[in-house]
């Protein structure tokens, strides 16, 4: 076994790898960028080497600096995690030529599976079923459009270099094909530097079921069953589970056989995943699944497999890279119980899952496990850390295991509802709603479920009167005062003899509520929103959990976090001016397309420009009707908060 390894990654996966290495007595070296100087993975590793500025292209993607760091610290092997350099065969070659071990497959295996089109051709030859479609060399729009017609609409355009759902467009009819193609190409070019695409049949009622495979350097390959990753938004997984609901022995045999065949076709070594798309319009049928792609690395969702198979996949990776044989044979492996993983992201489901940034002012994960279930939190952040715009905005993965699907799902709901995150918008409320969705509960999940039910799943984030009252109470400082033993606190206005009303103002999503708060003789609080003659009475032992810092209070209730701005009445006047007159960039990025010009009269909801940020395109639509006074230029680089569109002042 190695005595020291370097982890060429960051965040939760770097921390995850460090934990296993430590358990095995292997020392670890972390690498970090400027933005990560004080991050958790750096703190956890035995040593850490700074490799460059914050943008990944100048740090985590700099193979040369990473190899240099490994040599300098005496690490014998490099674990790439997922993302970044994990599927870059040139990096593998460089690692090997530097006399180090790459903890993963050979460069040749990665190359064979690296491009979706070539991989499909290879799999077809190996006898693995592939999705009907065009994965040839031609890229002319006329050829692609006629192939699409032959395949039959709906079709899916995919970047051949694709990953993470980028550069992918579903097209329902021929008229939309040209626009979808150019969008897919732009996104693919930006994300992968390769704008070539393939066209596939869009599978009906698609389910994403993937098989975990593992190979060693002696020609052995085993599978560790399947994971169902059909719960997706924008083609990206949000909740994964194992085993797949409704899986039959016949279907599992067919899928895992194909997966092992695929891995053997490329003499695969290490952890890999064969992703299949399944047509579930008629249940799970062994003749209705097709190879989509192979991920030649550890997957984000690998913990669900670990939970049901009772193995540590990172340990397996290290053992195999160190030249050992597979730790188990196929016959030794079996599934016990059921596991779910939910990915908590800093993102705004209400804004079409736009990635968010922010400082995690408050971070607490549920530590409660329901009867017989167990839970694991995989995270790379601590309270006080920032989610920066530079990297993937994932905050944590909650992984639960139960005796069966139902108990695992209750444990998941419970874990989500009892997690508290403030300081950034997150998708926790959305994940909890998904875990409660009747189709999800029934295991009837296809990849379009979230998009179809987006309105119901994303709704429910508007605070009711009870929550607003709790926010007003927190903003007034009254609950703090009541719980304080400092006589000065008591002196500022709360007395059992002369209850004094205090004013507070809170704002939620542009909606402002002014209210008055007092503590009554019986010790309970009375909150009265302005203009209302009824009040909400709250007793001291019914205060909701909250996180507060200057100018802000977040109330945690019903599994959601409601972030309120607390308004200083003096700052208000200054802010009101111009608030409605301009639209600002929600995150740093680049203006890709501008669809309106100065002087145009636009209506609410009309797309004005496309912002490319975090390698994805985000359409910015008018928030209200108005005439454009100024609009950002195409190609402009913008920061978080930069004015993108300014409207002409309207006479009121
Ligand atoms: P990426 O590498 O960008 O993640 P994939 O090829 O793995 O792209 O596909 C991502 C997701 O897109 C799949 O999980 C599935 O939900 C959907 N998808 C892919 N191919 C098809 C298809 N032919 N029909 C329907 N949905 C598909």
Boltz pocket constraint, residues with backbone or C-beta under 6 A from the ligand:
constraints:
  - pocket:
      binder: B
      contacts: [[A, 131], [A, 156], [A, 158], [A, 162], [A, 163], [A, 164], [A, 165], [A, 166], [A, 168], [A, 200], [A, 201], [A, 202], [A, 203], [A, 204], [A, 206], [A, 208], [A, 229], [A, 230], [A, 232], [A, 235], [A, 236], [A, 275], [A, 277], [A, 292], [A, 293], [A, 447]]
      max_distance: 6.0
